[in-house]
Amino acid sequence: MIKISILSVLFAVVLIACDQPEPLSPKAQTIADLMTKLEAADLFNGIILIAEEGEVSYKGVHGHRSFNPREPLKSDDAFRVGSISKPVTAVAIHMLAERGQLGYDDALSKFFPELPYDHVTIENLLSHTSGLYDVYQETEMRAAFYAFYDKLDPPYTNKDYLEYMIQSKPDLIGAPLEIGRYSNTGYVLLALIVEQVSGQRFDVFIREHIFEPAGMTRSGVYSLLEDRDVPYIVSSYRIDPEGDVLPTPDPNAPRSMYGLTYGDDEMYTTVDDLLAFDQALRNGTLLKPASLNRMMKPPTLADGSTARYGQGMSVQDINDIRYVTHTGSAWSFLAYWKFATPDNDHTVIIFSNVRSQRNTFRAVYTAINNILHNEAYDLSELFGG
């Protein structure tokens, strides 16, 4: 078995020195020291980028892109970012709305008349208030879904997912806006709506209308690649309880939903490309201000409470600071993006391709945000303290 070695820190030190503006600010230096310490303890393997007003203040490259053979990460390596695909899908929908090609109040039945959800709207899908079950998260439904897929020939597509829904017609878990419940299903359907309305395949649309205008040169939809042997997309790994580093996906593991649908998942990108997306949203390259505000404004639910998800981004107030973020995971890839807003003007992007049994990723991005906001953080538990 392969073990993560403390020698990997040497790669990080060299790469950080090449990638960093000098000198580092006190906060950036604190973060750099923390990340090097985390890597030395086998608690982080990946890339982190922090920008203020669009200018990179810190970029750290820690660890390996591959463990067999052992190769160090490069700052322009691409990672699969899981649900960070959703804000891109949302931008595509908002673009079509700006052009008058669809409306936020359009019912799902307008696009898919075979589905029995007349009161579910595009806005509900965007904000996770549709009441649609998430096949990814419902164990019983997932088993039925796999049974359906077993009768099909790969590669599987979103249209297969739609056909499953048409045949099974799962009940809603609640009326639209009754509850806010995260649903990958909604974004699978939104990607199909983009294709139906635009007349383009989803990956072609987002490449032409989002990636290229934003200057994103190493981004795409992994499951729609004709050739998936892309040299700059890194491999993913997991650390087992004995500390061994194992590749994912594991061919002996139970079946997974990953790689079956897009729009909800399957995007790959680099930290620099995601920063370009972040800035293209801020400066109006991609959307008008009103559309961006929609993405960041959670709806009011039927009981009067406010949901925690806008029309494409998660929104949460922590210690009187508003965070507009999205996380993602796919296999052992983990990703975090904090969008820069006027009152919280740091962009934070963290990608990892190694999932630890200790599940440290959330603790890491929380600590980094605390450092940026001059707040205390405590990672002693991660280090056995």
KEPA-777218 format. One line per field, with one value per residue (C-alpha): residue number from 0; residue in three letters; chain; x, y, z. Coordinates in nm, 2 decimals. Example, Ala and Ser with C-alpha at 12.3 -4.5 7.8 and 13.67 -1.06 7.14 Angstrom:
residues 2
i: c(0|1)
aa: c(ala|ser)
ch: c(A|A)
east: c(1.23|1.37)
north: c(-0.45|-0.11)
up: c(0.78|0.71)
This chain:
residues 385
i: c(0|1|2|3|4|5|6|7|8|9|10|11|12|13|14|15|16|17|18|19|20|21|22|23|24|25|26|27|28|29|30|31|32|33|34|35|36|37|38|39|40|41|42|43|44|45|46|47|48|49|50|51|52|53|54|55|56|57|58|59|60|61|62|63|64|65|66|67|68|69|70|71|72|73|74|75|76|77|78|79|80|81|82|83|84|85|86|87|88|89|90|91|92|93|94|95|96|97|98|99|100|101|102|103|104|105|106|107|108|109|110|111|112|113|114|115|116|117|118|119|120|121|122|123|124|125|126|127|128|129|130|131|132|133|134|135|136|137|138|139|140|141|142|143|144|145|146|147|148|149|150|151|152|153|154|155|156|157|158|159|160|161|162|163|164|165|166|167|168|169|170|171|172|173|174|175|176|177|178|179|180|181|182|183|184|185|186|187|188|189|190|191|192|193|194|195|196|197|198|199|200|201|202|203|204|205|206|207|208|209|210|211|212|213|214|215|216|217|218|219|220|221|222|223|224|225|226|227|228|229|230|231|232|233|234|235|236|237|238|239|240|241|242|243|244|245|246|247|248|249|250|251|252|253|254|255|256|257|258|259|260|261|262|263|264|265|266|267|268|269|270|271|272|273|274|275|276|277|278|279|280|281|282|283|284|285|286|287|288|289|290|291|292|293|294|295|296|297|298|299|300|301|302|303|304|305|306|307|308|309|310|311|312|313|314|315|316|317|318|319|320|321|322|323|324|325|326|327|328|329|330|331|332|333|334|335|336|337|338|339|340|341|342|343|344|345|346|347|348|349|350|351|352|353|354|355|356|357|358|359|360|361|362|363|364|365|366|367|368|369|370|371|372|373|374|375|376|377|378|379|380|381|382|383|384)
aa: c(met|ile|lys|ile|ser|ile|leu|ser|val|leu|phe|ala|val|val|leu|ile|ala|cys|asp|gln|pro|glu|pro|leu|ser|pro|lys|ala|gln|thr|ile|ala|asp|leu|met|thr|lys|leu|glu|ala|ala|asp|leu|phe|asn|gly|ile|ile|leu|ile|ala|glu|glu|gly|glu|val|ser|tyr|lys|gly|val|his|gly|his|arg|ser|phe|asn|pro|arg|glu|pro|leu|lys|ser|asp|asp|ala|phe|arg|val|gly|ser|ile|ser|lys|pro|val|thr|ala|val|ala|ile|his|met|leu|ala|glu|arg|gly|gln|leu|gly|tyr|asp|asp|ala|leu|ser|lys|phe|phe|pro|glu|leu|pro|tyr|asp|his|val|thr|ile|glu|asn|leu|leu|ser|his|thr|ser|gly|leu|tyr|asp|val|tyr|gln|glu|thr|glu|met|arg|ala|ala|phe|tyr|ala|phe|tyr|asp|lys|leu|asp|pro|pro|tyr|thr|asn|lys|asp|tyr|leu|glu|tyr|met|ile|gln|ser|lys|pro|asp|leu|ile|gly|ala|pro|leu|glu|ile|gly|arg|tyr|ser|asn|thr|gly|tyr|val|leu|leu|ala|leu|ile|val|glu|gln|val|ser|gly|gln|arg|phe|asp|val|phe|ile|arg|glu|his|ile|phe|glu|pro|ala|gly|met|thr|arg|ser|gly|val|tyr|ser|leu|leu|glu|asp|arg|asp|val|pro|tyr|ile|val|ser|ser|tyr|arg|ile|asp|pro|glu|gly|asp|val|leu|pro|thr|pro|asp|pro|asn|ala|pro|arg|ser|met|tyr|gly|leu|thr|tyr|gly|asp|asp|glu|met|tyr|thr|thr|val|asp|asp|leu|leu|ala|phe|asp|gln|ala|leu|arg|asn|gly|thr|leu|leu|lys|pro|ala|ser|leu|asn|arg|met|met|lys|pro|pro|thr|leu|ala|asp|gly|ser|thr|ala|arg|tyr|gly|gln|gly|met|ser|val|gln|asp|ile|asn|asp|ile|arg|tyr|val|thr|his|thr|gly|ser|ala|trp|ser|phe|leu|ala|tyr|trp|lys|phe|ala|thr|pro|asp|asn|asp|his|thr|val|ile|ile|phe|ser|asn|val|arg|ser|gln|arg|asn|thr|phe|arg|ala|val|tyr|thr|ala|ile|asn|asn|ile|leu|his|asn|glu|ala|tyr|asp|leu|ser|glu|leu|phe|gly|gly)
ch: c(A|A|A|A|A|A|A|A|A|A|A|A|A|A|A|A|A|A|A|A|A|A|A|A|A|A|A|A|A|A|A|A|A|A|A|A|A|A|A|A|A|A|A|A|A|A|A|A|A|A|A|A|A|A|A|A|A|A|A|A|A|A|A|A|A|A|A|A|A|A|A|A|A|A|A|A|A|A|A|A|A|A|A|A|A|A|A|A|A|A|A|A|A|A|A|A|A|A|A|A|A|A|A|A|A|A|A|A|A|A|A|A|A|A|A|A|A|A|A|A|A|A|A|A|A|A|A|A|A|A|A|A|A|A|A|A|A|A|A|A|A|A|A|A|A|A|A|A|A|A|A|A|A|A|A|A|A|A|A|A|A|A|A|A|A|A|A|A|A|A|A|A|A|A|A|A|A|A|A|A|A|A|A|A|A|A|A|A|A|A|A|A|A|A|A|A|A|A|A|A|A|A|A|A|A|A|A|A|A|A|A|A|A|A|A|A|A|A|A|A|A|A|A|A|A|A|A|A|A|A|A|A|A|A|A|A|A|A|A|A|A|A|A|A|A|A|A|A|A|A|A|A|A|A|A|A|A|A|A|A|A|A|A|A|A|A|A|A|A|A|A|A|A|A|A|A|A|A|A|A|A|A|A|A|A|A|A|A|A|A|A|A|A|A|A|A|A|A|A|A|A|A|A|A|A|A|A|A|A|A|A|A|A|A|A|A|A|A|A|A|A|A|A|A|A|A|A|A|A|A|A|A|A|A|A|A|A|A|A|A|A|A|A|A|A|A|A|A|A|A|A|A|A|A|A|A|A|A|A|A|A|A|A|A|A|A|A|A|A|A|A|A|A|A|A|A|A|A|A|A|A|A|A|A|A)
east: c(0.00|0.11|0.14|0.12|0.48|0.59|0.83|0.53|0.56|0.88|0.69|0.44|0.71|0.87|0.54|0.41|0.74|0.69|0.32|0.31|0.33|0.59|0.58|0.27|0.03|0.01|-0.32|-0.19|0.12|-0.09|-0.29|0.03|0.17|-0.15|-0.18|0.18|0.12|-0.20|-0.03|0.26|0.00|-0.17|-0.48|-0.48|-0.39|-0.50|-0.49|-0.62|-0.66|-0.76|-0.83|-0.93|-1.11|-1.01|-0.64|-0.48|-0.33|-0.25|-0.22|-0.10|-0.03|-0.01|0.06|0.01|-0.21|-0.13|0.00|0.07|0.29|0.36|0.34|0.32|0.02|0.05|-0.12|-0.32|-0.44|-0.82|-1.04|-1.39|-1.59|-1.92|-2.21|-2.01|-2.16|-2.49|-2.41|-2.29|-2.62|-2.81|-2.62|-2.72|-3.09|-3.06|-2.90|-3.20|-3.44|-3.26|-3.31|-3.68|-3.65|-3.79|-3.95|-3.89|-4.26|-4.26|-4.40|-4.20|-4.49|-4.42|-4.09|-4.18|-4.56|-4.52|-4.43|-4.72|-4.57|-4.78|-4.71|-4.33|-4.16|-3.81|-3.76|-3.85|-3.59|-3.32|-3.38|-3.43|-3.79|-3.96|-4.05|-3.89|-3.72|-3.35|-3.27|-2.91|-3.02|-3.32|-3.20|-3.52|-3.56|-3.19|-3.24|-3.53|-3.33|-3.04|-3.28|-3.41|-3.06|-2.95|-3.18|-3.00|-2.68|-2.42|-2.33|-2.62|-2.76|-2.99|-3.26|-3.24|-3.30|-3.60|-3.74|-3.71|-3.91|-4.17|-4.22|-4.20|-4.37|-4.24|-4.46|-4.34|-4.22|-4.41|-4.57|-4.34|-4.21|-4.34|-3.98|-3.63|-3.47|-3.16|-3.24|-2.99|-3.30|-3.39|-3.06|-3.06|-3.39|-3.25|-2.97|-3.22|-3.42|-3.11|-3.07|-3.43|-3.46|-3.11|-3.10|-2.75|-2.60|-2.54|-2.16|-2.16|-2.39|-2.19|-1.86|-1.97|-2.18|-2.00|-1.66|-1.53|-1.66|-1.52|-1.18|-1.21|-0.98|-0.95|-1.32|-1.58|-1.83|-1.65|-1.93|-1.98|-1.62|-1.56|-1.21|-1.17|-0.80|-0.73|-0.38|-0.45|-0.75|-0.61|-0.70|-0.88|-0.80|-0.92|-0.73|-0.84|-0.83|-0.48|-0.35|-0.32|-0.40|-0.64|-0.77|-1.13|-1.36|-1.29|-1.40|-1.52|-1.72|-2.11|-2.25|-2.25|-2.45|-2.14|-2.09|-2.45|-2.59|-2.47|-2.60|-2.61|-2.26|-1.97|-1.80|-1.42|-1.22|-0.91|-0.88|-0.79|-1.09|-1.32|-1.18|-1.24|-1.61|-1.63|-1.51|-1.72|-2.03|-1.92|-1.83|-2.14|-1.97|-2.21|-2.53|-2.71|-2.71|-3.07|-3.00|-2.70|-2.91|-3.16|-2.89|-2.80|-3.15|-3.31|-3.69|-3.94|-4.10|-4.46|-4.41|-4.25|-3.89|-3.61|-3.45|-3.08|-3.03|-3.09|-3.13|-2.80|-2.59|-2.60|-2.65|-2.59|-2.52|-2.24|-2.14|-2.32|-2.12|-2.30|-2.15|-2.24|-2.09|-2.11|-1.95|-1.91|-1.79|-1.75|-1.58|-1.30|-1.29|-1.39|-1.44|-1.54|-1.60|-1.69|-1.81|-1.68|-1.96|-1.93|-1.95|-1.73|-1.48|-1.26|-1.29|-1.19|-1.14|-1.03|-1.00|-0.89|-0.84|-0.79|-1.07|-0.96|-1.14|-1.12|-1.33|-1.13|-1.24|-1.51|-1.28|-1.02|-1.23|-1.40|-1.06|-0.95|-1.26|-1.21|-0.85|-0.97|-1.22|-0.99|-1.18|-1.04|-1.01|-0.92|-0.80|-0.64|-0.87|-0.74|-0.39|-0.49|-0.49)
north: c(0.00|0.36|0.59|0.97|1.09|1.40|1.44|1.57|1.89|1.96|1.98|2.22|2.45|2.47|2.52|2.78|2.98|2.99|3.07|3.33|3.70|3.83|3.91|3.73|3.94|3.83|3.65|3.48|3.37|3.23|3.03|2.91|2.79|2.62|2.44|2.32|2.19|2.01|1.85|1.73|1.56|1.40|1.61|1.80|1.72|1.98|2.34|2.65|3.00|3.32|3.64|3.99|4.21|3.97|3.98|3.65|3.70|3.34|3.02|2.70|2.37|2.08|1.72|1.49|1.47|1.09|0.84|0.56|0.68|0.95|1.29|1.63|1.86|2.15|2.48|2.45|2.10|2.04|1.87|1.73|1.97|1.79|2.02|2.33|2.24|2.37|2.75|2.71|2.54|2.82|3.08|2.91|2.92|3.29|3.37|3.21|3.40|3.73|3.65|3.58|3.22|3.09|3.24|3.17|3.09|2.84|2.51|2.19|2.05|2.31|2.13|1.78|1.73|1.36|1.46|1.51|1.83|2.11|2.34|2.30|2.60|2.67|2.90|2.61|2.39|2.66|2.72|2.35|2.42|2.20|1.91|1.67|1.37|1.34|0.99|1.04|1.06|0.83|0.48|0.30|0.52|0.47|0.10|0.13|0.37|0.13|-0.15|0.07|0.16|-0.20|-0.25|0.02|0.02|0.28|0.56|0.68|1.03|1.28|1.17|0.82|0.99|1.17|0.85|0.69|0.98|0.95|0.58|0.59|0.94|0.97|1.17|1.50|1.52|1.84|2.12|2.37|2.62|2.41|2.30|2.37|2.04|2.00|1.81|1.70|1.60|1.96|2.04|1.73|1.86|2.22|2.09|1.92|2.24|2.43|2.18|2.19|2.57|2.65|2.36|2.29|2.00|2.12|2.11|2.30|2.57|2.64|2.63|2.89|3.11|3.08|2.93|3.11|3.46|3.41|3.30|2.95|2.73|2.41|2.35|2.11|1.84|1.52|1.27|1.43|1.40|1.17|1.11|1.12|1.07|1.44|1.48|1.78|1.63|1.47|1.14|1.10|0.89|0.80|0.72|0.41|0.37|0.22|0.53|0.36|0.57|0.39|0.51|0.59|0.48|0.15|-0.13|-0.34|-0.06|-0.05|0.13|0.51|0.78|0.97|1.00|0.93|1.29|1.64|1.98|1.87|1.73|1.63|1.97|1.98|2.30|2.46|2.71|2.98|2.90|2.91|3.25|3.36|3.25|3.43|3.75|3.72|3.70|4.00|4.23|4.16|3.95|3.67|3.81|4.13|4.25|4.15|3.79|3.77|3.90|3.63|3.37|3.51|3.57|3.27|3.25|3.27|2.94|2.87|2.89|3.24|3.12|3.19|2.91|2.87|2.85|3.11|3.04|2.88|2.94|2.86|3.17|3.17|3.43|3.32|3.56|3.84|3.78|3.67|3.38|3.30|2.96|2.62|2.29|1.99|1.62|1.35|1.02|1.15|1.49|1.77|2.14|2.46|2.80|3.12|3.39|3.74|3.98|4.36|4.29|3.97|4.05|3.74|3.47|3.13|2.83|2.49|2.17|1.83|1.50|1.29|1.22|1.14|0.91|1.20|1.42|1.73|1.94|2.14|2.22|2.34|2.59|2.71|2.78|2.97|3.19|3.26|3.37|3.60|3.76|3.79|3.52|3.24|2.89|2.56|2.26|2.09|1.79|1.73|1.71|1.49|1.77)
up: c(0.00|-0.06|0.24|0.23|0.31|0.49|0.20|0.00|0.19|0.00|-0.32|-0.17|-0.04|-0.39|-0.57|-0.32|-0.35|-0.73|-0.72|-0.44|-0.47|-0.22|0.05|0.19|0.40|0.77|0.71|0.40|0.59|0.87|0.61|0.44|0.76|0.86|0.52|0.53|0.88|0.77|0.48|0.70|0.92|0.62|0.67|0.34|-0.02|-0.28|-0.39|-0.22|-0.37|-0.20|-0.38|-0.26|-0.50|-0.77|-0.69|-0.58|-0.23|-0.17|-0.38|-0.22|-0.39|-0.14|-0.21|-0.51|-0.82|-0.83|-0.58|-0.83|-0.99|-0.74|-0.91|-0.74|-0.80|-1.04|-0.98|-1.30|-1.24|-1.28|-1.02|-1.05|-0.83|-0.78|-0.69|-0.77|-1.11|-0.99|-0.99|-1.35|-1.44|-1.26|-1.46|-1.78|-1.68|-1.58|-1.91|-2.10|-1.87|-1.95|-2.32|-2.27|-2.37|-2.05|-1.73|-1.37|-1.32|-1.61|-1.48|-1.51|-1.72|-1.99|-2.07|-1.96|-2.00|-1.90|-1.55|-1.30|-1.13|-1.27|-0.98|-0.97|-1.14|-1.27|-0.97|-0.74|-0.91|-0.88|-0.51|-0.40|-0.30|-0.55|-0.32|-0.56|-0.41|-0.45|-0.58|-0.47|-0.10|-0.07|-0.02|-0.13|-0.44|-0.53|-0.53|-0.77|-0.98|-1.02|-1.11|-1.39|-1.51|-1.51|-1.81|-2.01|-2.20|-2.10|-2.13|-1.91|-1.96|-1.80|-2.05|-1.89|-1.55|-1.69|-1.83|-1.49|-1.34|-1.61|-1.55|-1.17|-1.11|-0.75|-0.52|-0.39|-0.04|0.01|-0.19|-0.36|-0.11|0.18|0.27|0.14|0.07|-0.14|-0.46|-0.73|-0.93|-0.98|-1.14|-1.36|-1.50|-1.53|-1.75|-1.98|-1.99|-2.10|-2.38|-2.48|-2.49|-2.64|-2.89|-2.78|-2.58|-2.22|-2.23|-2.56|-2.43|-2.11|-2.30|-2.55|-2.32|-1.98|-1.99|-2.30|-2.21|-1.85|-1.98|-1.83|-2.04|-1.84|-1.75|-1.89|-1.81|-1.74|-1.82|-2.16|-2.27|-2.56|-2.44|-2.06|-2.07|-2.00|-1.87|-1.65|-1.46|-1.14|-0.99|-0.66|-0.36|-0.01|0.31|0.48|0.86|0.84|0.66|0.32|0.02|-0.22|-0.56|-0.62|-0.76|-0.60|-0.84|-0.55|-0.38|-0.40|-0.70|-0.70|-0.86|-0.96|-1.34|-1.43|-1.46|-1.53|-1.44|-1.08|-1.09|-1.33|-1.39|-1.37|-1.34|-1.19|-0.91|-1.16|-1.38|-1.09|-0.98|-1.34|-1.31|-0.97|-1.13|-1.44|-1.22|-1.02|-1.31|-1.52|-1.80|-1.75|-1.59|-1.52|-1.16|-1.11|-1.21|-0.98|-0.70|-0.77|-0.73|-0.39|-0.25|-0.07|-0.10|0.18|0.27|0.33|0.71|0.68|0.74|0.49|0.30|0.30|-0.08|-0.34|-0.71|-0.76|-0.44|-0.07|0.15|0.52|0.79|1.04|1.32|1.14|0.82|0.50|0.32|-0.03|-0.11|-0.27|-0.18|-0.39|-0.38|-0.63|-0.55|-0.32|-0.47|-0.24|-0.33|-0.16|-0.32|-0.13|-0.37|-0.31|-0.21|-0.12|0.25|0.24|-0.03|-0.02|-0.28|-0.12|-0.34|-0.20|-0.40|-0.26|-0.43|-0.11|0.13|0.48|0.72|0.96|0.73|0.79|0.48|0.65|0.95|0.71|0.51|0.83|0.98|0.67|0.67|1.04|0.98|0.70|0.94|1.24|1.43|1.64|1.51|1.68|1.48|1.78|1.75|1.40|1.53|1.82|2.07)
